């Protein structure tokens, strides 16, 4: 067992300097003394850096090469004591970052018309819970490219997090999330949860854990079939089963009305026979159910129905390795080969499934937007810390005007996008579902465009600030590398930027008088 700081032996710098050989190498990082003699053989950076700094204070060079959590990883094995008269105390780790603009502005003294003390308490509880119960497991899954194991779905479901991320907890009598009653949680609580999920920095693994469920379940709730609610919705929200949304095909993406997957009713009228293909399906590899857009009628939107298809004979899923994203997302290619689906799994009415599917798009796009903003804030925090500790040309990187310019532009874009997101979230909080469907389609689409374009800019500038470290897996630039890899995915799924911008303007055109002129 590691000694506490109070019981650890203290050494003077002169005593440390005596351990300066290949056969007896000690270094100091912050106020801690480490015996790295045996560690030379397994040090990922080789022996030379350790030999070069044997008997010396390596604090500055350590932080130019490593993240602070590396100290935690090796503290128990390598730390032999503390330094007397220390000048580089290890800063306390704060749950809520004190780095300006790394968090929502109300954490740094600004007033907010949206966020209350209850929101702040909830955010702290969510961050604490995720770090304790999910972070290490999801980090391991992300690094190895593996899907989260089934027990994590149950842990998330039992906590109420899955239901809140699906936007449905208020609809479940007696449901709670982390101790908060579901009927006391609003859209800002949910937004905070999405942003906290992004801070886990495991974009693929978190998408596999929550992404498919959060977009596959709402159409069933909108359909209001008691059988679906009992047999499918409740088990999924409790983490006992999984679901995904299957709309996109190899032939069509944003053009949902053009899909080709067919569902033909049998002569006895008891089943649909489903044939077709779906592609880029988030969480499809782990799904027990597939909320599927199918063609039951003629061409266009009026011939589309929605079926929730169980994993059964004729349903085949193949893993898609998304090159710029993450293999941990469980992204799937789904084949339906004469799948026999009972008619009771029709969601809503036949040939009216397009509206059921479209009704959830606002929530999906908003969710993508707020998650993306959360990731952008995390990039800003990383860049500010890195620029403060990275020494170039004899001074900290943040002392360079060009770096401060980059950081200023990044912060300005994120803060503006956050204001847009908070405004849309407030409308979702105060409008009923019918009003949201009427008014928020355009603004939500434009919010998604704004958030992903902001993230594109922020992650690109972050790569310039971190240099080559932002392009490699692991190490100092891990957060930037993963956010940069994720951002292009965010610009496409849920509706591409081009389609979203066009949708936003088309909504504006509907509310404009055709006689409007200068």
N, C-alpha and C positions, 0 to 999 in steps of 0.2 A: 504494500500500500504506500502511495506517495506521501511524503511528509507535507505538513502544512507550512505556510510561509513562516509562522511563528516558531516552528520547531526545526526548520531547515538550517544547516550550518552556514555561517557567513564567512566570506573570504574577502581579503583585500585584493585590489587589482594586481599588486606585486606578487601575491600568491598564485594568482591565475597565470601571470606571465611566465612562471616557472614551468608550466605545462605547455611547452611550445614545440614539441617534436612530433614526428610522424607516429612514434611509439607511445606518446603520452600527450594527447591533444585536448585542451579545454578551450572553449570560447564563451564569450558573454553576449547574450541578446537581451536587451532591456536590462533588468536587474538580476537576471537569472544566469547561473553558471552551468554550462553543459559539458559533460565529458563525451566527446565525439570520437574517441579513439577507435572503438570497435565499429562505430557507425560509418567510418570511411568506406568500408567494403560494400555497403548497401546504399550509400548516399546517391540519389538519382543524378546529381550533378557531378559525380565523380569525386576522387580524393582531393584533387588540387585545391579547391576553394577552402576546404577544411584545414588543410596543411598550411595554406597561406595565412589564415587568420588564427592559427593555433596560438594561444596565449594572449589574444587580443579581444577588444570589444568589436563584435561583428554586427552590431545593431543596424547601422546604416546600410551595409551591404545586404544583410538579411532581408530587410524590407524592400530592397530593390529587386529581389528575386523571389520572395515568398509571401504568401498571405499569412495573416496572423494566426489562423487556425492550425497552421503547421506546428506552431509552438505547443498548442493544446494536444496535438496528436502524439508528440514525442516527450511531453513534459515528464510523465511518470517514469519513462525508461531512461532518459538521458540527463535530466536535471539533477545536479549534485548539491546545489546550494544557491544562496543569494549573494549579491555583491554588497559590501559595506559602502556607505555613503553613495548610494545609487543616484544617478541623475536621469535615468531613462525608465522611470516607472511604467509598467504596463498599464495602459488606460483601462478603466472598468468598461466592460461590455454592457451597453445599454439596450434595453428591449426596443425602445423607440429611439431612432437615430437622432443625434443632435446636429447632424450635418444639414445646413440649410437646403431646402428644396428636395431633400431625400424623402421627406414625408409630406403629407398634406399640410398646407400652410397654417392651419389652426394649431398644429403642434408646436409652432414656433412663434406664438404670440399674436397671430392675426385672428380677427373675429370672423366667424362664418355664419351665414344665414341658414346653412343646411345641416351642419354637424353639431350634435349635442354631446353633453357629457356621457350619455348612455352609449353613443356611437364610439366615443373614445375608449370607454371601458370594454366594449365589445371587441374593438380592434386589438386591444392588448390581450384579451382572452384568446382570440383567434390566433394571434401570432404565437403566443405561448404554447397553445395546444398543438399547432402545426409543427413547431420546432421540436416539441417533445415526442409526438406520436408519428410524424410523417417524414420529417426532413432527412434523417439518416437513411431510411429505407428507400425513399424516392431518389435520393442522390445516388445510391448504389444502383438502382434500376436504370437511371438515366445514363450513368457511366458505362454500364454493361450492355445497354440497349435491350433490357429485359422488361416484360410487362409486369406491373405490380401484381403481387400474389393476392388470392381471393380474400385472405384475412384482412387486408387493408381496406377493401370495400366495406366489409362488415364494421370495421372500426370507424370509418367515415360515416357510414349509415347510422350507426348507433348514436353517434354524437349529434346528429341532425344536420351536419354540414352538407351532405349530399342533397337533402331536401331543400335547403336554403339556396344552394348553388343552382338548383333547377328552378328556383323562383316559386316553389310550391308549398313551402312550409306553413304559410298562413292558411292554406286550404286543408290542412290535416288537423282535426280536432285534438287538442291536448299535446301536439308536437312541440318539442323544444330543440334549440340549437345551443350547445355549450351552456345550458342552464337558462337561456333566454326563451321565454314563451313565444311560440311561433306567431301568435297574433300581436305581439309587441315589436316584431321586427319589420322594418320597412325596406325600401329599395336601396337606401344608403347603407344599411347593414349588409345587404347582399353585395353591393358594390365593393365594400371594404373586404368582404370575404374573397371575392374574385381577385382583388389586388394583393391580398395576403398570399393567395395561392401562387401568384406570379413570382412572389419573393422567395419561394422555395427553389427557384432557379433550376427546375427540372421540367422543362416545357413539355417534353414528350410523355414522361411518366404521369404528370398531372393531367394531361389531356386524356390519357388512357383511363385514369382513375375517375375522372369527372366529365370529360368532354362529351362522350357518346351519350351518357345518361342525361346530361343537362339539355341536350337538344332532341333526344329520342323520346323522352317521357312527356313533355308538354302537349304534343298533339293528342295523346291519349286522354289527358285531363280535359282538353278542349272538347274532345269527342263525347265525354261524360257517359261512357258505357259502364254501368256498375260492374260487369264482369271484368273489364279491363282494369278498373281501379283496384279490385280485390286481388285478381290473379297476377297482375303484372306491375302496376304502379307501386303498390305498397312494398312488395319484395325488393324492387329495384331501389327505392328510396331507403330501405333498411340495409342495403348492401348485400342482400342474399342472392340477387340476380343482376344481370347487366343488360343494357339495351343500347342500340345505336340508331342513327337516322340515316336512311339510305335514299338519297335523292339523285346525287350526281352520277352520271354514267360515262363510259368511255366516249359516247357520242355527244352528250350534252352536259353543260355545267350550269351556268347561270340561267340558261334557257330551260327552266323547269317544265314549261308547257310542251317542250319538244321531246320529252322522254319516251323511250321505246319499250321498257319492261312491261310485259302484258300479264293480265290476270283474266282468265276466261272461266266463267262459271260452268260447273258440270251440269249435266242434264237434270239431275235430281235437285239442283239448286242448293246443295249443302256445302259445296266447296268451290274454291277458286283454284285453277291450275296456273301457277306463276312461272314465267320464263323470262329471263333477261339477265342483265349485268349491271352492277353498281361498282363504282371505283372511288378511291380516296376516302374511304369510310372510316372516320375516326372512332377508335375503340371497337372496330368490327371483329377483331380477333378474339376479344373477350366476351362478345355479346351472346346472350341467350335468346334475345328477341331483336327483331329487325323492323323498325318502323319504316315502311317502304312505300314510296310513291310508285303507283302502277297505272297502266292504261287499261281501263275497262270499257271505254267508249270510243268516240271518234277522235279526230285530231284536235290539238289545242288543249287549253286549260279545262274545258268542260268535259273532257273525256278522262280526266285523272281522278283516281281514287287513292285512298290511303289504307293499307293493310298493315297490321302488326303480325309479323310472321315468326313463329318459333323456330329455333335451330332444330331442324328435322331433316328427314331424308330429302336429298336434292339440293340442300343449302350447303354451299362450299365456300369457305373463306381462305384466302391466300394472303400472306403478309406482303405488304408493299414497303420496301426500304426507301423511304423518302430521303433523297440525297442531301438536301440542305436543311433537313429538319431533325428528326430523331426516330430511330427504330423502336424506341420504347413506347411510342404512341399507339401501337396496335393498329395502325392504319391498314385497311384491308381492301382487297378486291373480292367482291361478293358475287357468286354465281347462283342463279336459281334455275334448276333443271327439272321441269315438271313437278314443282313443289306443290303439294296438296295442302291448301290452307283453308280451314273451316271458315264459313261465311261470318260466324260470330266474331271473327277478328277484323272485320271491316270497321274502320274508324270513321265515325260520322256516316254520311250517306254516300251511296254509289254515285260516281261521277261528280262528286262535290268535295273531293279530297284536296284539291288545289288550295282551297280557302283554308282548310285545316292546317295544311303544311305552311302556308304563307303567314298564318296568324302568329306563328312562333318566331318568325324571322326577325321581328323587331327586338325581341328579347335576346336572341342569339347574337345579333350584331352589336347590341349594347354590351353584352357580356364580353365579346371579343375586344371591344373598344376599351372598356375599363381595365381589363387584364393587360392590354397593351400599354396603357398609360402607367400602370403599376411597374411593368418591366422597364419602361423608359426612366422612371424615377430611380429605379435601382441602378441603372447605368450611370445616371448623374452622380449618385452617391459614390459609386466605384471610381468614376473619373476624378471627382474632387479629392478623394482620399489618395488615389494614385499620384495625381499631380502634386499633392502636398508632400509626399514621401519620396518621389522619384527625383534624384539629383542629376542634372545635366548641365554641362558647362559651368560647374561650380556652384549651382544654385538650384532650388526646387523648381520643378517643371511649371508650377503654378505662377512663378515669378515672370514667366515669358508672356508678353502681351498677346501673342497669337493664340496661346492656349486659353487665356482668359476670355478672349473673343469667342472662341469655340464654345466654351462653357456657358457664356452669357446667352448665346443664340440657342443652345440646347435648352437651357432653363426657361427662356421666354416662350419657346414653342410648347413645352410641356405644361407650363402654367396656363397658357391660353387654352390648350386642349382640355385641361382639367376643368376650367370654367364652363366650357361647352358641355362636357360630360355631366357636370353637376346640374346644369340647367335641364338637360334631357332627363336625368334621373329624377329631378323634382317633378317634372311633368308626369312621369310614370307613377310617381307616388300619389299624385293628386287627381289624375284622370282615371275614369273607369276603362274597362277593356275596349269598349266600343269607341270611346273617344281616342284612345291610344291608336287603335287601328286606323282611324280617320286622319289623325293629325301627325302622328309621330313616325310614319314610314319614311318620309323624306329626311327630316332632321336626324333620325337614327342612322340612316344610310350615310349621310354627310359626316356624322360623328365618326363612323367607322373609317371613312376616307381620311378624315383629319388625324385620327389617332394613329393609323398605320403609316401615313406620310410623315408624321412627327417622329414615329419610331424609326422609320427609314433614315431620317436625318440624324437623329440622336445616336443610333448605333453606328452609323457611318463615321460620324465625328469621334465617337468613342474609340473606334478602331484606329483612327489617326493618333489619338492621344496615347493609347496603349501600344501602338506599333505591332510588331510581330506577335506579341503575347496575346493579342486579340484574335489571332488566327489559328491558335493551337488548342487542342483539347487538354484541359487541366491547367493548373498553375494560376498565375496572377490574373490572367485574362479570361478565366472560365466564364464568369458572368457575361462579359461582353460577347464572347464567342457564341454562347448559347442564345443570347438575345438576338444577335445578328443573324444567326441561322434560322431563328423562329420568325423573324419579321416578314420575310417574303411569303411565308405560309399564311400569315395573318392578312396580308393584302389580297389573298385569293379566296380562302375558304369563307363561307358565310356570305359570299357575293363579292366579286372582284371590284377593285377600286373604280374601274371604268363604269361598270354597271351601277355601282352605288352612286357615283356622282351624277350619272344620267337620271337615275331614279329620283334623286333629290331635286333636280331641276324640273323634271316632269311633274312632281308634286307642286312645285311653285307655279308652273304654267296652269295647273288646274284651278288655282285660287286667284289667278290674275285675270283681269278683264281682257278679252281679246282686242279691245279697242285701245288698250294702253299705249300711249305714244309720248314722245318728248314734246 
